[in-house]
Amino acid sequence: MPKYVALLRAINVGGHTVKMDHLRSLFAGLGFANVETFIASGNVIFDSKAKDTSALERKIEKHLLGILGYEVRTFVRSVAEVAAAANYKPFSDSEMNTHALYIGFLAEPPDAEATRKLLSFAGEIDDLHVHDREVYWLCRTTRLTDSKFSGALAEKVLNLRATFRNSTTVKKLAAKYS
């Protein structure tokens, strides 16, 4: 049975607190097997016979909206896709080892015009790269408030929903479940 990672947006941020045991029970209630959570930021690992990740996303979103009462945007990837995202090297090793790297998971790949607009935000502090359904954001500052870029801006520019994770989290997920 395939193993998936659901990357949830709006879990344990902005006043939307969900205990991980409750979140696991919500996923188990959908008929998923071997449900686990990984850190308390909306990463749920589960097994499902389903092959259509878009259908899984819609099913999870509908269920969570009904139970939690607010929209939880959901991005489902296979463990192999999470590993590929974690191992992708959009920037030099020295840059990635020196600065924070965030990976944005998108609902679908952006078109060429949206990608061009997004990349126009690259500069001295931020560097950006798009690969398939992921955005890689290298932030060369220790304070995100110094950056002009954000996940919300990425969504607006791309006209696609997204959720961002620190690359360290993505690498740990990949190492644990690959």
C-alpha positions in Angstrom: 0.0 0.0 0.0 1.5 3.4 -0.9 2.7 5.7 1.8 1.9 9.4 1.5 2.8 12.6 3.3 0.1 15.2 3.7 1.5 18.7 4.2 -1.2 20.7 5.9 -1.5 24.4 6.0 -3.1 26.3 8.9 -2.3 23.6 11.5 -1.0 25.0 14.8 -0.5 28.6 13.4 -2.8 31.6 13.5 -4.8 30.4 16.5 -5.8 27.0 14.8 -4.4 24.6 17.4 -4.9 20.9 16.7 -3.4 18.2 19.0 -1.5 15.6 17.0 -3.4 12.6 18.5 -6.7 14.3 17.3 -5.2 14.9 13.9 -4.1 11.3 13.7 -7.6 10.2 14.6 -9.1 12.4 11.9 -6.9 10.7 9.3 -7.7 7.3 10.6 -11.4 8.1 10.4 -10.9 8.6 6.6 -9.8 4.9 6.4 -6.1 5.6 6.2 -3.7 3.1 7.7 -0.5 3.5 9.8 -1.2 7.2 10.4 1.6 9.2 12.1 2.4 12.8 12.6 5.8 14.4 12.3 6.4 17.5 14.5 3.3 19.5 15.4 3.2 21.6 12.2 0.8 19.7 10.0 2.8 16.8 8.6 0.8 13.6 8.5 2.1 10.3 7.1 -0.3 7.6 6.2 -0.9 4.6 3.9 -3.7 4.5 1.4 -4.7 2.3 -1.5 -5.7 5.4 -3.4 -3.4 6.4 -6.3 -4.9 9.8 -7.1 -3.2 12.4 -4.9 -5.5 15.2 -6.0 -8.5 13.2 -4.9 -6.8 12.4 -1.6 -6.2 16.2 -1.1 -9.9 17.0 -1.8 -11.0 14.2 0.5 -8.8 15.3 3.4 -9.7 19.0 2.9 -13.4 18.3 2.9 -13.1 16.1 6.0 -11.0 18.6 8.0 -13.3 21.5 7.1 -16.3 19.6 8.3 -14.6 18.6 11.6 -12.4 21.6 12.4 -14.6 24.3 10.9 -12.0 26.0 8.8 -10.1 25.4 5.5 -7.0 23.3 5.8 -5.2 23.4 2.5 -3.6 20.0 1.9 -0.7 18.9 -0.3 -0.2 15.2 -0.7 3.1 13.8 -1.9 4.4 10.2 -2.0 7.4 9.6 0.2 9.5 9.3 -3.0 8.3 12.8 -4.0 9.2 14.2 -0.6 12.7 12.5 -0.9 13.1 14.0 -4.3 12.2 17.5 -3.0 14.6 17.1 -0.1 17.5 16.0 -2.3 17.0 18.5 -5.0 19.8 21.1 -5.1 18.7 24.4 -6.6 21.5 26.4 -5.2 25.2 25.8 -4.4 26.0 23.7 -1.4 27.8 26.6 0.3 24.7 28.8 -0.1 22.4 26.0 1.2 24.7 25.2 4.1 25.0 28.9 5.1 21.4 30.2 4.7 17.9 29.1 5.4 16.2 27.1 2.6 12.4 26.7 2.5 10.5 24.4 0.2 7.1 25.5 -1.0 4.8 22.7 -2.0 2.3 23.7 -4.7 -1.0 22.2 -5.9 0.4 22.0 -9.4 3.4 23.3 -11.4 3.2 27.0 -12.2 3.1 28.1 -15.9 6.0 29.9 -17.5 4.6 33.4 -16.9 3.8 32.8 -13.2 7.3 31.4 -12.8 8.9 34.4 -14.5 6.9 36.7 -12.1 7.9 34.7 -9.1 11.6 34.7 -10.0 11.5 38.5 -10.3 11.4 38.7 -6.5 15.0 37.2 -6.3 17.5 39.6 -5.0 20.2 40.2 -2.5 18.3 38.6 0.4 16.1 36.1 -1.4 16.8 33.7 -4.2 14.1 31.6 -5.7 13.9 28.5 -7.9 10.9 26.5 -9.3 11.1 22.8 -10.0 8.0 20.9 -10.9 5.5 21.5 -8.0 8.0 23.0 -5.6 9.4 26.4 -5.0 12.8 26.7 -3.4 13.4 29.9 -1.4 16.9 30.6 -0.2 16.7 33.3 2.5 20.0 35.1 3.3 18.9 36.7 6.5 18.3 35.5 10.0 15.1 37.6 10.3 12.4 36.7 7.9 11.0 40.3 8.4 14.0 41.5 6.4 12.8 39.5 3.4 10.3 40.9 0.9 9.2 37.4 0.0 6.7 35.1 1.8 4.6 32.1 1.2 1.5 34.4 0.9 3.3 36.4 -1.8 4.2 33.2 -3.6 0.6 32.2 -3.6 -0.5 35.6 -4.9 2.1 35.8 -7.7 1.7 32.2 -8.8 -2.1 32.1 -8.3 -1.6 28.7 -6.8 -2.1 27.5 -3.2 1.1 26.6 -1.4 2.6 25.6 2.0 6.2 26.1 2.9 8.5 24.0 5.1 12.0 24.5 6.3 14.3 22.2 4.2 15.5 20.6 7.5 12.0 19.4 8.2 11.6 18.0 4.7 15.0 16.2 4.9 14.0 14.7 8.2 10.7 13.5 6.8 12.5 12.0 3.8 15.1 10.3 5.9 12.5 8.8 8.2 10.0 7.5 5.7 12.1 6.8 2.5 
